[in-house]
Amino acid sequence: FDYMFKLLIIGNSSVGKTSFLFRYADDSFTSAFVSTVGIDFKVKTVFRNEKRIKLQIW
């Protein structure tokens, strides 16, 4: 990869942070999530202006 960014999603409990994470990283959605205990993260690689960008989303 050419660049790497770490993104931290913060907010109150049960507002959809994990749903947002899975929707963006995996293009999937389920309404059956229970509250996350601990930390959940995903890695996604995107391409912009002929550059490979690695996103670590926490």
RAQUI-V658028 format. One record per pair of residues at least 24 apart in sequence whose ideal C-beta (glycine too) atoms are under 10 Angstrom apart, sorted by the first residue. I is the first residue (numbers start at 1). J is the second residue. D is the distance in Angstrom with one decimal. If there is no record, write none. Layout:
# RAQUI-V658028
I|J|D, I|J|D
This chain:
# RAQUI-V658028
1|45|6.5, 1|46|9.7, 1|47|9.9, 1|51|8.4, 1|52|4.5, 1|53|6.5, 1|54|4.1, 1|55|9.6, 2|47|9.5, 2|48|9.5, 2|49|9.7, 2|50|8.8, 2|51|4.3, 2|52|5.2, 2|53|6.7, 2|54|8.6, 3|46|9.9, 3|48|9.0, 3|51|6.3, 3|52|7.8, 3|53|4.8, 3|54|7.1, 3|55|9.3, 4|43|9.5, 4|45|9.6, 4|52|9.7, 4|53|7.4, 4|54|4.4, 4|55|7.8, 4|56|7.0, 5|46|9.8, 5|53|6.8, 5|54|7.4, 5|55|5.5, 5|56|7.2, 5|57|9.0, 6|41|9.1, 6|54|9.4, 6|55|7.9, 6|56|4.6, 6|57|8.0, 6|58|6.8, 7|41|9.4, 7|42|10.0, 7|44|9.8, 7|55|6.1, 7|56|7.0, 7|57|4.8, 7|58|6.9, 8|39|10.0, 8|41|9.3, 8|56|9.4, 8|57|8.1, 8|58|5.0, 9|40|9.3, 9|41|9.3, 9|57|6.7, 9|58|6.8, 10|58|9.2, 17|57|9.9, 17|58|9.7, 18|42|9.8, 20|57|9.0, 21|57|5.7, 21|58|8.5, 24|55|8.8, 24|57|7.1, 25|55|8.2, 25|57|6.2
